[in-house]
Amino acid sequence: MKHSVKHSSTRQTRRGRGPAHRIGRSLAFVLPVVLVLSGTLAVTRVDWSGDPSDSVLAASEASSSKASSARATRAPHEVLRDRLLTELQEEDPGVALTHLQQAVNERPSLADHCATIARALGRAAVKVYGPTRAQSYARPVCDTAFASGVLAAHG
């Protein structure tokens, strides 16, 4: 009997069930879990209550060092655009696009300006990261406006 057990383990290795197979199988189970958890965590960051005191835009205005009188003359979408352009340079376009989507979700009145802001982010991303790397951050925020901004700046 010992001989048949040894023979069957040798046969498994010969059929390609070695370390590569185990790693592939592990990834097949782990990767979907990681993707679901990361999506869940991203959704939990969105303020679903609609309370403007918790919004991304309100937080940026409160932390801004600009004078209140200067901010009063600027439209909310201009304040958001400028903050996101700064965020794009300090962090990366992915963070800026996430905050753009959150701001539009929290304040639907910003939806009219979403594509314009996303295109501006795309153009700025090309200047900072180059066209190939900037395009890697593209995602469907405000349709394909970010990607079209990248193409406009590149072409």
Disulfide bonds with the S-S distance in Angstrom:
Cys114-Cys142 1.33
